[in-house]
Amino acid sequence: MKVVVDRDLCIGAAPCVAIAGSVFQLDEEGKAIIIDEKGADDETIKLAAEACPTRAIILTEEETGKQIYPPEA
């Protein structure tokens, strides 16, 4: 699974860090960055993405590029 943080959407609420701190951390601007895309299992990363209040974490399938989360409209 490919993980991307949309920094324009991120407000630094940090539930991603609380849920998957081995994957995400806040940078000097107080916005989420990815420190290790493989630092947690896919289920934990998906929970972290779902907890983001602005849907700033985008998950896609590596093989197909299909967006997993947030669901495409």
Secondary structure, 3 states (H helix, E strand, C coil): CEEEECCCCCCCCCHHHHHCCCCEEECCCCCEEECCCCCCCHHHHHHHHHHCCCCCEEEECCCCCCEEECCCC
